[in-house]
Amino acid sequence: MSDEQPNPYRAPQRPPAADGCVPPSPLRAMLPLLMLFGLLYFVQGIVEPTAGLLAQPMRRRLMDWGQTTQQVGIIFAYIGIPWSLKPLFGLVSDFFPLGGRRRKPYLALATAATALAFFTLAAVWHGPADHSRALWLLLAACGAVAMTDVVIDALAVERGQPLGLTGQMQAVQWGTLSVATILAGTLGGYVSQHRLLEPALVGCGVLGLVSLAVVLLLVHEPKAASSPRLNVRAAWSELRAGRRIVVLLAVGLYLFLWNFNPFSYSVLQNYATEHLLLSEQFFGNLYSIQAAAGVVACAGYFLVCRRIPMRWLIHASIAAGVLSTLCYLPMQNATTAVAASLIFGLTYQTATLIQLDLAARVCPTQSAGTMFAILMAISNTGVSAASYVGGGWYDDLAATYGSRHVAFDLLVLIGVGFTASCWLLVPVLRWAGVK
């Protein structure tokens, strides 16, 4: 694809107005939606049952009521099932509109269901005998949050891609999610220590209602084709255009390889607490430091992403991924651990935003919910697969060389190698038109 041809994967430039002046930035018109995306991601970071504010207090309650660590893990795996069904949620939103609309009705239903599930949980979950009902309600709440995530991502692709604002939308979403992560960790510890799960559930229900109100006020969606058959036909025509299938496959492989890093968080925790003898509390503080650095990275990406061609952003993503792993190589004590966490938060979040921006740019808008969810599922599969093998490799290397320190350093280098292998896919992405 030559430079003169239209490039659907590059942020479009604003044409001059009739009087020769550059028209106002599209950001101004998109401010209401940016507020919507930021708020819904912030709420998601707080209310998501498996990782938000409620996760630590729920684990504490279950253990207080006699559940073993293994049983608690199984429970959390069960209620997290909806996150594996994101492509299915995307199919429903893309091809089965309600009242001729594909996004607003599902956002309204999902946020309302979130509020209802948490209010009901606060009312009925008072003892071990209520576990069965609580698990179903938590599963429903997690499903509603996952559906909201899928639909808001699809809306971001549909609205942001034509204006070249996908990167800034992702920066807003993940910046607010990082802020929520910091708050959820601190508040979750307080709620857990003082056994205040019921008030926390009510608070999450209130946040669900706030999300519903914002969706009703800020999402304006015209009616479209209401027939699933017509929607499928339009989506297939768009998918077949140009080299889009090739680029989607290449981006999917790129996301898998970038995220298949056997240097996992569990390895880092084991090395920091068992070998460097850092406390669990200090290690938790490192996670908050990473999240704070991630907020800075989101702000930086918001400012520069439209000024840099995607082909250079892809190189930056790979380089940042290499640095985000390599920065742990000199970690030997608390001071170097803090420094590594700061570097990791900045580089890893920047690289993640570039991946999300790339995925949002290449997704066909007619099937945005499905395709973006599939790409994210591929990315998450890479993370899960690496986490699965990383711990075993770490133990095997330690047994082979008789040193956890040597095993840690080797696993860092192996992780760097997998991330760097993404450069092999850059020519394919360029051939497919990503410039």
VOPAGU-2260 file (C-alpha; in pm, 1 decimal, decimal comma):
REM VOPAGU-2260
SITE   aa  ch    i         X         Y         Z
SITE  MET   A    0       0,0       0,0       0,0
SITE  SER   A    1     156,4     326,5    -107,9
SITE  ASP   A    2     157,3     642,8      97,6
SITE  GLU   A    3     -87,3     803,4    -142,2
SITE  GLN   A    4    -357,6     545,1     -86,8
SITE  PRO   A    5    -610,5     579,4     197,7
SITE  ASN   A    6    -484,7     409,3     509,0
SITE  PRO   A    7    -766,9     291,8     737,8
SITE  TYR   A    8    -523,8     213,3    1020,2
SITE  ARG   A    9    -365,5     557,5    1051,6
SITE  ALA   A   10    -513,9     846,9    1244,6
SITE  PRO   A   11    -673,7    1076,0     984,0
SITE  GLN   A   12    -552,0    1431,9     946,4
SITE  ARG   A   13    -799,4    1717,4     977,1
SITE  PRO   A   14    -857,5    1882,7     638,4
SITE  PRO   A   15    -841,9    2262,2     617,5
SITE  ALA   A   16   -1168,7    2451,1     622,5
SITE  ALA   A   17   -1292,0    2653,5     325,5
SITE  ASP   A   18   -1118,7    2966,7     455,8
SITE  GLY   A   19    -787,0    2783,0     484,1
SITE  CYS   A   20    -799,0    2751,3     862,7
SITE  VAL   A   21    -776,1    2421,8    1045,3
SITE  PRO   A   22   -1111,3    2336,6    1204,3
SITE  PRO   A   23   -1138,7    2276,9    1578,2
SITE  SER   A   24   -1011,4    1950,8    1719,1
SITE  PRO   A   25   -1264,8    1665,0    1717,4
SITE  LEU   A   26   -1175,6    1615,9    2082,5
SITE  ARG   A   27   -1416,6    1894,2    2176,9
SITE  ALA   A   28   -1710,4    1713,0    2020,7
SITE  MET   A   29   -1598,3    1387,5    2180,3
SITE  LEU   A   30   -1566,6    1522,3    2535,2
SITE  PRO   A   31   -1902,8    1378,4    2651,8
SITE  LEU   A   32   -1802,9    1033,2    2524,9
SITE  LEU   A   33   -1455,4    1062,0    2678,0
SITE  MET   A   34   -1627,0    1138,5    3008,4
SITE  LEU   A   35   -1848,4     833,4    2956,7
SITE  PHE   A   36   -1554,8     604,0    2877,6
SITE  GLY   A   37   -1352,3     732,5    3172,2
SITE  LEU   A   38   -1638,7     697,6    3419,5
SITE  LEU   A   39   -1739,9     347,6    3310,9
SITE  TYR   A   40   -1380,5     222,2    3327,6
SITE  PHE   A   41   -1334,8     384,9    3667,9
SITE  VAL   A   42   -1651,0     214,5    3795,1
SITE  GLN   A   43   -1534,5    -114,3    3643,3
SITE  GLY   A   44   -1205,2     -86,7    3831,6
SITE  ILE   A   45   -1396,1     -42,5    4157,6
SITE  VAL   A   46   -1687,3    -287,9    4124,4
SITE  GLU   A   47   -1538,8    -577,0    3921,0
SITE  PRO   A   48   -1585,1    -869,1    4164,2
SITE  THR   A   49   -1263,9   -1063,4    4096,8
SITE  ALA   A   50   -1011,2    -777,3    4109,8
SITE  GLY   A   51   -1175,1    -456,9    4236,5
SITE  LEU   A   52   -1269,6    -317,4    4574,7
SITE  LEU   A   53   -1469,4    -627,0    4672,4
SITE  ALA   A   54   -1208,9    -894,7    4594,4
SITE  GLN   A   55   -1006,6    -879,2    4916,9
SITE  PRO   A   56   -1309,8    -839,8    5151,1
SITE  MET   A   57   -1488,7   -1128,7    4979,0
SITE  ARG   A   58   -1184,6   -1354,6    5014,9
SITE  ARG   A   59   -1164,5   -1259,3    5382,5
SITE  ARG   A   60   -1535,2   -1333,2    5438,4
SITE  LEU   A   61   -1512,2   -1669,5    5267,8
SITE  MET   A   62   -1207,3   -1766,9    5474,8
SITE  ASP   A   63   -1374,2   -1642,3    5794,1
SITE  TRP   A   64   -1664,3   -1874,8    5714,5
SITE  GLY   A   65   -1442,3   -2179,9    5678,0
SITE  GLN   A   66   -1351,6   -2188,0    5306,7
SITE  THR   A   67   -1000,8   -2312,4    5228,5
SITE  THR   A   68    -759,3   -2123,7    5005,8
SITE  GLN   A   69    -824,2   -2373,6    4727,8
SITE  GLN   A   70   -1200,8   -2336,0    4762,3
SITE  VAL   A   71   -1173,5   -1957,4    4751,3
SITE  GLY   A   72    -964,7   -1984,3    4434,1
SITE  ILE   A   73   -1226,4   -2208,6    4273,6
SITE  ILE   A   74   -1503,3   -1964,1    4368,6
SITE  PHE   A   75   -1318,3   -1671,4    4211,6
SITE  ALA   A   76   -1246,6   -1874,8    3898,7
SITE  TYR   A   77   -1617,9   -1954,0    3874,6
SITE  ILE   A   78   -1741,9   -1597,2    3908,0
SITE  GLY   A   79   -1475,6   -1483,4    3657,2
SITE  ILE   A   80   -1612,5   -1707,2    3379,1
SITE  PRO   A   81   -1791,9   -1415,7    3200,0
SITE  TRP   A   82   -1456,7   -1259,1    3110,7
SITE  SER   A   83   -1389,3   -1564,4    2893,4
SITE  LEU   A   84   -1719,5   -1503,0    2712,8
SITE  LYS   A   85   -1641,2   -1151,9    2589,6
SITE  PRO   A   86   -1646,8   -1250,0    2218,3
SITE  LEU   A   87   -1996,6   -1392,9    2272,1
SITE  PHE   A   88   -2109,6   -1065,4    2429,0
SITE  GLY   A   89   -1960,2    -886,4    2129,2
SITE  LEU   A   90   -2158,4   -1103,9    1887,6
SITE  VAL   A   91   -2481,4   -1027,2    2072,4
SITE  SER   A   92   -2420,0    -651,7    2069,3
SITE  ASP   A   93   -2297,8    -641,7    1707,2
SITE  PHE   A   94   -2564,4    -851,8    1540,3
SITE  PHE   A   95   -2873,8    -844,4    1762,0
SITE  PRO   A   96   -2971,3    -479,8    1812,3
SITE  LEU   A   97   -3251,3    -384,9    2048,6
SITE  GLY   A   98   -3494,9    -132,1    1905,7
SITE  GLY   A   99   -3257,8     -76,7    1613,8
SITE  ARG   A  100   -2965,9      19,5    1841,4
SITE  ARG   A  101   -2659,5    -193,5    1910,0
SITE  ARG   A  102   -2487,0     -16,6    2199,3
SITE  LYS   A  103   -2703,3     204,1    2421,6
SITE  PRO   A  104   -2966,8     -58,5    2514,3
SITE  TYR   A  105   -2701,4    -312,8    2613,5
SITE  LEU   A  106   -2509,0     -54,2    2814,0
SITE  ALA   A  107   -2828,3      45,5    2994,8
SITE  LEU   A  108   -2924,2    -316,0    3068,0
SITE  ALA   A  109   -2572,7    -409,9    3182,6
SITE  THR   A  110   -2528,7    -114,7    3419,4
SITE  ALA   A  111   -2879,4    -165,3    3561,0
SITE  ALA   A  112   -2806,4    -535,9    3613,3
SITE  THR   A  113   -2480,0    -445,2    3789,7
SITE  ALA   A  114   -2664,5    -222,8    4036,5
SITE  LEU   A  115   -2940,2    -478,1    4095,3
SITE  ALA   A  116   -2695,4    -764,7    4157,0
SITE  PHE   A  117   -2496,0    -572,8    4418,0
SITE  PHE   A  118   -2800,9    -437,1    4601,5
SITE  THR   A  119   -2944,9    -789,3    4615,5
SITE  LEU   A  120   -2614,2    -930,9    4740,7
SITE  ALA   A  121   -2605,1    -677,9    5022,7
SITE  ALA   A  122   -2957,4    -783,3    5121,6
SITE  VAL   A  123   -2920,9   -1162,9    5112,1
SITE  TRP   A  124   -2555,2   -1260,9    5175,9
SITE  HIS   A  125   -2534,8   -1285,3    5554,1
SITE  GLY   A  126   -2402,3   -1633,7    5627,6
SITE  PRO   A  127   -2251,0   -1954,7    5484,2
SITE  ALA   A  128   -2599,0   -2083,0    5404,8
SITE  ASP   A  129   -2636,9   -1803,8    5150,3
SITE  HIS   A  130   -2333,4   -1908,5    4943,1
SITE  SER   A  131   -2530,9   -2056,1    4654,5
SITE  ARG   A  132   -2739,4   -1743,7    4595,6
SITE  ALA   A  133   -2434,8   -1523,3    4645,7
SITE  LEU   A  134   -2234,1   -1710,8    4383,0
SITE  TRP   A  135   -2510,9   -1676,9    4124,0
SITE  LEU   A  136   -2544,7   -1306,9    4199,1
SITE  LEU   A  137   -2168,4   -1254,0    4179,4
SITE  LEU   A  138   -2162,7   -1440,9    3848,4
SITE  ALA   A  139   -2440,4   -1212,0    3721,8
SITE  ALA   A  140   -2257,4    -901,5    3843,7
SITE  CYS   A  141   -1934,8   -1009,7    3675,2
SITE  GLY   A  142   -2126,2   -1085,5    3354,6
SITE  ALA   A  143   -2286,3    -740,2    3359,6
SITE  VAL   A  144   -1948,8    -570,1    3411,5
SITE  ALA   A  145   -1794,1    -777,0    3129,7
SITE  MET   A  146   -2081,0    -688,7    2896,7
SITE  THR   A  147   -2036,7    -319,2    2978,6
SITE  ASP   A  148   -1664,9    -352,3    2901,7
SITE  VAL   A  149   -1729,8    -514,9    2562,6
SITE  VAL   A  150   -1993,5    -264,6    2452,8
SITE  ILE   A  151   -1800,7      44,3    2563,6
SITE  ASP   A  152   -1494,4     -83,9    2374,5
SITE  ALA   A  153   -1708,1    -132,9    2063,1
SITE  LEU   A  154   -1846,7     218,6    2099,0
SITE  ALA   A  155   -1493,4     355,6    2133,5
SITE  VAL   A  156   -1391,5     183,7    1808,7
SITE  GLU   A  157   -1701,1     303,5    1620,8
SITE  ARG   A  158   -1675,8     664,6    1733,5
SITE  GLY   A  159   -1301,0     699,8    1769,9
SITE  GLN   A  160   -1169,5     521,9    1459,8
SITE  PRO   A  161   -1312,8     766,0    1198,1
SITE  LEU   A  162   -1169,0    1061,8    1393,4
SITE  GLY   A  163    -835,2     901,1    1478,2
SITE  LEU   A  164    -906,7     925,1    1851,3
SITE  THR   A  165    -878,4     559,2    1948,8
SITE  GLY   A  166    -548,0     615,9    2127,3
SITE  GLN   A  167    -677,3     904,6    2335,0
SITE  MET   A  168    -990,6     709,4    2424,4
SITE  GLN   A  169    -781,1     415,4    2542,7
SITE  ALA   A  170    -559,6     653,5    2741,9
SITE  VAL   A  171    -864,6     799,3    2919,0
SITE  GLN   A  172   -1013,6     457,3    2987,6
SITE  TRP   A  173    -698,1     298,6    3123,2
SITE  GLY   A  174    -591,5     608,4    3309,7
SITE  THR   A  175    -914,9     610,7    3506,9
SITE  LEU   A  176    -889,7     233,2    3552,2
SITE  SER   A  177    -543,0     280,5    3703,9
SITE  VAL   A  178    -678,3     544,4    3942,7
SITE  ALA   A  179    -955,9     303,2    4038,8
SITE  THR   A  180    -697,6      29,9    4098,3
SITE  ILE   A  181    -509,8     250,3    4343,7
SITE  LEU   A  182    -830,1     338,9    4530,3
SITE  ALA   A  183    -964,6     -17,2    4523,9
SITE  GLY   A  184    -647,9    -152,7    4683,2
SITE  THR   A  185    -652,8      96,6    4969,5
SITE  LEU   A  186   -1028,4      86,9    5030,4
SITE  GLY   A  187   -1041,4    -289,5    4988,0
SITE  GLY   A  188    -790,6    -335,1    5268,4
SITE  TYR   A  189    -993,9    -108,7    5496,8
SITE  VAL   A  190   -1322,2    -283,5    5414,8
SITE  SER   A  191   -1160,5    -623,3    5467,6
SITE  GLN   A  192   -1001,2    -533,5    5798,7
SITE  HIS   A  193   -1320,2    -382,4    5943,8
SITE  ARG   A  194   -1556,8    -642,8    5790,7
SITE  LEU   A  195   -1764,7    -383,1    5601,5
SITE  LEU   A  196   -1859,4    -593,0    5300,9
SITE  GLU   A  197   -2233,3    -508,8    5307,4
SITE  PRO   A  198   -2178,2    -129,4    5291,4
SITE  ALA   A  199   -1922,5    -186,9    5015,4
SITE  LEU   A  200   -2176,9    -390,5    4817,0
SITE  VAL   A  201   -2430,6    -109,4    4853,3
SITE  GLY   A  202   -2168,7     140,5    4739,7
SITE  CYS   A  203   -2097,0     -69,3    4429,8
SITE  GLY   A  204   -2469,7     -79,7    4359,2
SITE  VAL   A  205   -2483,9     299,9    4379,0
SITE  LEU   A  206   -2194,1     322,3    4132,3
SITE  GLY   A  207   -2391,7      95,4    3899,7
SITE  LEU   A  208   -2684,0     339,2    3913,2
SITE  VAL   A  209   -2450,1     630,6    3844,4
SITE  SER   A  210   -2322,0     444,5    3538,7
SITE  LEU   A  211   -2677,5     384,7    3419,9
SITE  ALA   A  212   -2764,4     754,3    3454,7
SITE  VAL   A  213   -2453,6     859,7    3261,9
SITE  VAL   A  214   -2527,5     609,5    2983,0
SITE  LEU   A  215   -2883,1     742,3    2946,4
SITE  LEU   A  216   -2759,1    1102,5    2938,7
SITE  LEU   A  217   -2447,0    1079,6    2722,8
SITE  VAL   A  218   -2495,7     795,6    2474,1
SITE  HIS   A  219   -2681,6     910,8    2163,6
SITE  GLU   A  220   -2712,7     637,5    1903,6
SITE  PRO   A  221   -2917,7     657,5    1582,1
SITE  LYS   A  222   -3122,0     359,7    1474,5
SITE  ALA   A  223   -2952,3     120,9    1234,5
SITE  ALA   A  224   -3046,2    -198,8    1054,3
SITE  SER   A  225   -3240,0    -415,9    1296,8
SITE  SER   A  226   -3206,8    -745,4    1108,6
SITE  PRO   A  227   -2924,5    -976,7    1225,7
SITE  ARG   A  228   -2894,2   -1100,7     866,3
SITE  LEU   A  229   -2832,2    -748,8     734,4
SITE  ASN   A  230   -2584,7    -679,4    1013,0
SITE  VAL   A  231   -2391,4    -999,3     937,6
SITE  ARG   A  232   -2384,2    -917,0     565,0
SITE  ALA   A  233   -2251,7    -565,8     629,3
SITE  ALA   A  234   -1990,6    -696,0     872,7
SITE  TRP   A  235   -1869,7    -963,0     628,0
SITE  SER   A  236   -1839,5    -711,9     343,9
SITE  GLU   A  237   -1629,5    -483,0     563,1
SITE  LEU   A  238   -1415,8    -771,5     686,3
SITE  ARG   A  239   -1335,3    -882,4     329,7
SITE  ALA   A  240   -1226,8    -534,7     217,4
SITE  GLY   A  241    -857,9    -494,0     136,5
SITE  ARG   A  242    -626,2    -700,3     352,3
SITE  ARG   A  243    -822,6    -663,1     674,4
SITE  ILE   A  244    -835,9   -1036,4     751,4
SITE  VAL   A  245    -459,6   -1061,0     709,6
SITE  VAL   A  246    -394,9    -762,0     931,3
SITE  LEU   A  247    -631,7    -893,7    1199,7
SITE  LEU   A  248    -446,2   -1225,7    1201,7
SITE  ALA   A  249    -110,6   -1048,6    1216,7
SITE  VAL   A  250    -223,9    -820,5    1498,5
SITE  GLY   A  251    -365,2   -1120,7    1687,4
SITE  LEU   A  252     -31,6   -1303,3    1661,4
SITE  TYR   A  253     153,1    -986,2    1762,4
SITE  LEU   A  254     -65,9    -947,2    2072,6
SITE  PHE   A  255     -16,7   -1310,8    2169,8
SITE  LEU   A  256     361,8   -1299,5    2133,8
SITE  TRP   A  257     395,1    -965,9    2314,8
SITE  ASN   A  258     190,7   -1093,3    2609,4
SITE  PHE   A  259     347,9   -1439,5    2618,0
SITE  ASN   A  260     611,5   -1337,5    2868,7
SITE  PRO   A  261     701,4   -1620,6    3110,0
SITE  PHE   A  262     840,9   -1360,6    3350,0
SITE  SER   A  263     505,9   -1344,2    3526,6
SITE  TYR   A  264     381,7   -1149,6    3827,4
SITE  SER   A  265     376,3   -1466,7    4039,6
SITE  VAL   A  266     747,2   -1523,5    3966,5
SITE  LEU   A  267     820,5   -1163,8    4062,0
SITE  GLN   A  268     628,1   -1197,2    4389,2
SITE  ASN   A  269     806,6   -1519,8    4479,6
SITE  TYR   A  270    1149,8   -1374,1    4405,7
SITE  ALA   A  271    1082,8   -1045,5    4587,9
SITE  THR   A  272     936,7   -1197,6    4904,2
SITE  GLU   A  273    1126,8   -1528,3    4927,9
SITE  HIS   A  274    1468,6   -1436,4    4787,2
SITE  LEU   A  275    1498,8   -1061,8    4851,5
SITE  LEU   A  276    1296,6   -1096,7    5175,7
SITE  LEU   A  277    1071,5    -798,6    5100,9
SITE  SER   A  278     748,0    -801,4    5301,9
SITE  GLU   A  279     410,1    -880,7    5147,9
SITE  GLN   A  280     293,7    -531,3    5246,1
SITE  PHE   A  281     588,8    -374,9    5066,8
SITE  PHE   A  282     523,3    -587,4    4760,1
SITE  GLY   A  283     161,6    -467,8    4761,0
SITE  ASN   A  284     287,3    -109,9    4777,3
SITE  LEU   A  285     496,9    -178,9    4468,0
SITE  TYR   A  286     176,0    -266,8    4282,6
SITE  SER   A  287      28,3      71,4    4377,5
SITE  ILE   A  288     347,1     243,5    4258,9
SITE  GLN   A  289     312,2      67,9    3923,9
SITE  ALA   A  290     -49,6     181,2    3895,2
SITE  ALA   A  291      45,0     541,9    3975,7
SITE  ALA   A  292     317,4     535,5    3709,8
SITE  GLY   A  293      57,8     390,4    3472,3
SITE  VAL   A  294    -160,6     698,6    3521,1
SITE  VAL   A  295     133,8     917,4    3413,3
SITE  ALA   A  296     187,5     694,3    3107,7
SITE  CYS   A  297    -179,3     730,6    3010,7
SITE  ALA   A  298    -157,6    1109,8    3032,1
SITE  GLY   A  299     154,7    1109,3    2816,5
SITE  TYR   A  300       1,6     881,5    2554,0
SITE  PHE   A  301    -309,9    1098,5    2540,2
SITE  LEU   A  302     -92,9    1395,8    2443,0
SITE  VAL   A  303     134,0    1235,6    2181,2
SITE  CYS   A  304     -43,7     937,8    2022,5
SITE  ARG   A  305    -197,1    1131,7    1730,3
SITE  ARG   A  306     137,7    1289,4    1641,9
SITE  ILE   A  307     326,0     963,7    1586,1
SITE  PRO   A  308     257,2     719,1    1298,5
SITE  MET   A  309     138,9     376,9    1408,7
SITE  ARG   A  310     440,3     206,1    1247,9
SITE  TRP   A  311     667,0     388,9    1493,7
SITE  LEU   A  312     428,6     330,7    1782,3
SITE  ILE   A  313     451,5     -43,9    1715,9
SITE  HIS   A  314     832,0     -27,3    1740,3
SITE  ALA   A  315     793,1     176,6    2060,0
SITE  SER   A  316     554,6     -85,1    2202,3
SITE  ILE   A  317     805,9    -364,4    2148,5
SITE  ALA   A  318    1094,6    -157,9    2285,8
SITE  ALA   A  319     887,4     -55,6    2589,1
SITE  GLY   A  320     789,1    -418,4    2646,2
SITE  VAL   A  321    1155,2    -522,1    2641,3
SITE  LEU   A  322    1245,1    -244,3    2886,1
SITE  SER   A  323     951,0    -326,1    3116,0
SITE  THR   A  324    1097,1    -673,8    3169,3
SITE  LEU   A  325    1463,8    -581,5    3156,0
SITE  CYS   A  326    1424,4    -320,8    3431,7
SITE  TYR   A  327    1392,8    -602,6    3688,3
SITE  LEU   A  328    1735,5    -744,8    3607,2
SITE  PRO   A  329    1922,3    -517,3    3855,5
SITE  MET   A  330    1657,2    -551,9    4130,4
SITE  GLN   A  331    1839,0    -644,3    4452,8
SITE  ASN   A  332    1671,2    -454,0    4737,1
SITE  ALA   A  333    1380,3    -228,0    4829,1
SITE  THR   A  334    1525,2      79,4    4656,5
SITE  THR   A  335    1589,3     -94,3    4325,3
SITE  ALA   A  336    1248,0    -263,3    4350,7
SITE  VAL   A  337    1079,2      78,6    4373,0
SITE  ALA   A  338    1281,9     204,7    4077,4
SITE  ALA   A  339    1193,6    -104,7    3874,1
SITE  SER   A  340     825,2     -64,1    3959,8
SITE  LEU   A  341     824,7     297,2    3842,0
SITE  ILE   A  342     994,5     207,4    3514,4
SITE  PHE   A  343     766,6     -92,3    3469,4
SITE  GLY   A  344     451,9     111,9    3528,9
SITE  LEU   A  345     553,7     374,2    3272,4
SITE  THR   A  346     679,3     139,0    3002,0
SITE  TYR   A  347     431,7    -145,5    3038,4
SITE  GLN   A  348     128,3      83,9    3041,6
SITE  THR   A  349     257,3     275,9    2739,3
SITE  ALA   A  350     313,0     -46,5    2547,4
SITE  THR   A  351     -30,7    -174,6    2646,3
SITE  LEU   A  352    -197,2     145,2    2526,1
SITE  ILE   A  353     -23,9     113,6    2188,6
SITE  GLN   A  354    -152,5    -243,2    2156,2
SITE  LEU   A  355    -505,7    -136,4    2244,1
SITE  ASP   A  356    -484,2     157,2    2004,3
SITE  LEU   A  357    -362,7     -71,6    1725,6
SITE  ALA   A  358    -641,7    -321,0    1792,0
SITE  ALA   A  359    -900,8     -42,1    1790,0
SITE  ARG   A  360    -768,3      98,3    1461,8
SITE  VAL   A  361    -773,2    -231,9    1271,9
SITE  CYS   A  362   -1111,4    -358,0    1396,1
SITE  PRO   A  363   -1393,1    -332,6    1141,3
SITE  THR   A  364   -1658,9    -103,9    1285,7
SITE  GLN   A  365   -1953,8    -323,8    1183,8
SITE  SER   A  366   -1825,8    -603,0    1409,2
SITE  ALA   A  367   -1626,5    -391,1    1653,0
SITE  GLY   A  368   -1757,5    -559,6    1966,4
SITE  THR   A  369   -1678,3    -909,2    1843,4
SITE  MET   A  370   -1341,0    -841,6    1681,2
SITE  PHE   A  371   -1203,4    -623,6    1960,3
SITE  ALA   A  372   -1314,5    -881,3    2217,1
SITE  ILE   A  373   -1145,9   -1159,4    2017,3
SITE  LEU   A  374    -820,1    -963,4    1998,3
SITE  MET   A  375    -834,1    -898,1    2372,3
SITE  ALA   A  376    -908,5   -1267,3    2433,1
SITE  ILE   A  377    -596,1   -1357,4    2231,2
SITE  SER   A  378    -396,2   -1109,7    2438,4
SITE  ASN   A  379    -531,2   -1252,7    2764,9
SITE  THR   A  380    -458,6   -1606,1    2644,2
SITE  GLY   A  381     -96,3   -1507,4    2593,2
SITE  VAL   A  382     -80,0   -1376,5    2949,7
SITE  SER   A  383    -244,9   -1688,1    3092,6
SITE  ALA   A  384     -28,6   -1928,1    2892,7
SITE  ALA   A  385     289,1   -1747,2    2996,8
SITE  SER   A  386     181,1   -1745,4    3360,3
SITE  TYR   A  387     109,5   -2119,2    3337,4
SITE  VAL   A  388     454,8   -2211,7    3205,9
SITE  GLY   A  389     655,8   -1932,7    3371,5
SITE  GLY   A  390     636,3   -2070,0    3724,2
SITE  GLY   A  391     746,6   -2413,6    3609,0
SITE  TRP   A  392    1035,5   -2272,6    3407,6
SITE  TYR   A  393    1143,8   -2065,1    3708,4
SITE  ASP   A  394    1148,7   -2373,5    3934,4
SITE  ASP   A  395    1327,8   -2584,3    3671,5
SITE  LEU   A  396    1595,0   -2319,1    3615,3
SITE  ALA   A  397    1646,1   -2281,9    3990,5
SITE  ALA   A  398    1686,0   -2659,2    4025,0
SITE  THR   A  399    1927,3   -2673,8    3728,8
SITE  TYR   A  400    2153,5   -2388,9    3839,2
SITE  GLY   A  401    2098,8   -2416,0    4214,4
SITE  SER   A  402    2015,3   -2047,6    4246,3
SITE  ARG   A  403    1689,4   -1852,4    4247,5
SITE  HIS   A  404    1883,6   -1541,9    4151,1
SITE  VAL   A  405    2023,7   -1705,6    3835,8
SITE  ALA   A  406    1680,6   -1849,1    3752,6
SITE  PHE   A  407    1522,0   -1505,7    3791,6
SITE  ASP   A  408    1778,3   -1338,0    3565,2
SITE  LEU   A  409    1747,0   -1608,4    3299,5
SITE  LEU   A  410    1368,7   -1585,3    3301,0
SITE  VAL   A  411    1394,0   -1207,6    3256,6
SITE  LEU   A  412    1610,2   -1262,6    2948,8
SITE  ILE   A  413    1374,5   -1529,9    2813,4
SITE  GLY   A  414    1083,2   -1288,3    2855,1
SITE  VAL   A  415    1279,4   -1019,2    2671,7
SITE  GLY   A  416    1339,0   -1264,7    2386,0
SITE  PHE   A  417     969,8   -1344,6    2342,4
SITE  THR   A  418     875,6    -975,7    2340,8
SITE  ALA   A  419    1155,1    -887,0    2097,8
SITE  SER   A  420    1031,3   -1157,8    1859,1
SITE  CYS   A  421     737,1    -929,2    1781,6
SITE  TRP   A  422     971,8    -733,7    1554,1
SITE  LEU   A  423     951,2   -1028,9    1311,9
SITE  LEU   A  424     584,1    -940,2    1254,8
SITE  VAL   A  425     639,9    -572,6    1177,9
SITE  PRO   A  426     699,9    -630,0     801,6
SITE  VAL   A  427     371,6    -823,9     781,9
SITE  LEU   A  428     183,7    -542,2     953,5
SITE  ARG   A  429     336,1    -286,9     717,0
SITE  TRP   A  430     251,3    -501,5     414,2
SITE  ALA   A  431    -107,6    -518,9     534,2
SITE  GLY   A  432    -125,7    -140,0     550,5
SITE  VAL   A  433     -49,3     -48,8     912,1
SITE  LYS   A  434     162,0     265,9     877,1
